[in-house]
Amino acid sequence: MRLHVFYEGRVQGVGFRWLVKQTAMGFDVTGSIRNMSDGRVELFAEGERSELEAFQVAIPEAGLSRFIRLETAEWLKKTGEFKGFEIVG
């Protein structure tokens, strides 16, 4: 599966992408995370749905919940484009 999430709030300039990348290391997921020009952060992650669900729960639990005002997620078909988990922008 592929998880696509937009995070809104104070999610830029606080180490958000770095902490998400560090969190991803504890899960069997691949993907990317980037800052958007409108102030949001966009996450793509691929893997087994149960692993992605656990990863999604772990992100706010990693100390990031205080920065997240809104999380919008959708489930898509896996594309297989990712080799690891990277910060891309």
C-alpha distance (Angstrom), angle and dihedral (degrees) to the residues before:
residue distance angle dihedral
M1 . . .
R2 3.79 . .
L3 3.79 122.4 .
H4 3.81 117.5 -157.2
V5 3.81 116.4 -170.2
F6 3.79 135.7 175.8
Y7 3.81 116.3 -159.7
E8 3.79 120.1 -158.9
G9 3.78 129.5 -171.3
R10 3.78 128.8 58.5
V11 3.79 91.7 -20.7
Q12 3.81 100.9 133.7
G13 3.79 124.9 74.0
V14 3.82 94.4 18.0
G15 3.83 102.0 88.7
F16 3.81 92.0 -97.3
R17 3.82 97.1 141.2
W18 3.79 92.8 45.0
L19 3.82 92.6 51.0
V20 3.81 91.5 47.7
K21 3.82 89.6 51.4
Q22 3.80 90.3 49.8
T23 3.82 89.9 48.7
A24 3.81 90.7 50.3
M25 3.81 89.6 60.2
G26 3.81 88.6 71.1
F27 3.79 92.9 57.5
D28 3.78 137.2 61.4
V29 3.81 93.7 -113.7
T30 3.79 137.5 118.5
G31 3.77 127.2 -158.7
S32 3.76 148.1 97.6
I33 3.78 141.8 -93.4
R34 3.79 128.8 -156.7
N35 3.78 143.7 171.0
M36 3.79 115.8 -110.4
S37 3.81 123.0 -143.3
D38 3.83 89.9 -120.0
G39 3.84 92.4 62.0
R40 3.81 97.8 -98.6
V41 3.79 127.2 116.4
E42 3.82 119.6 -131.6
L43 3.80 122.7 -150.7
F44 3.79 129.4 -169.2
A45 3.79 117.9 -175.4
E46 3.79 131.7 171.1
G47 3.77 132.4 -164.5
E48 3.78 140.6 86.4
R49 3.80 111.7 -23.0
S50 3.82 93.9 -120.2
E51 3.81 90.8 51.7
L52 3.81 91.4 47.9
E53 3.81 91.6 48.9
A54 3.81 90.6 51.8
F55 3.83 90.4 47.2
Q56 3.81 90.9 50.0
V57 3.82 90.8 52.6
A58 3.82 91.5 45.8
I59 3.81 94.2 56.8
P60 3.83 97.3 71.3
E61 3.81 89.7 35.9
A62 3.83 89.0 58.7
G63 3.80 88.0 74.2
L64 3.78 95.6 -84.9
S65 3.81 99.9 106.9
R66 3.81 91.7 90.9
F67 3.82 89.6 62.5
I68 3.82 97.9 45.6
R69 3.80 116.9 88.4
L70 3.81 96.4 164.7
E71 3.80 134.4 10.8
T72 3.80 118.4 -166.0
A73 3.80 115.2 -171.7
E74 3.77 136.6 179.2
W75 3.80 133.4 -178.8
L76 3.79 119.5 -130.3
K77 3.79 138.8 169.8
K78 3.78 115.6 -78.9
T79 3.82 114.7 -103.8
G80 3.82 100.0 -172.5
E81 3.81 92.0 -137.2
F82 3.81 96.4 129.9
K83 3.80 125.8 82.7
G84 3.81 97.7 -178.3
F85 3.78 136.8 -16.6
E86 3.79 114.5 -71.6
I87 3.78 141.8 176.1
V88 3.80 102.5 -128.6
G89 3.78 104.9 176.0
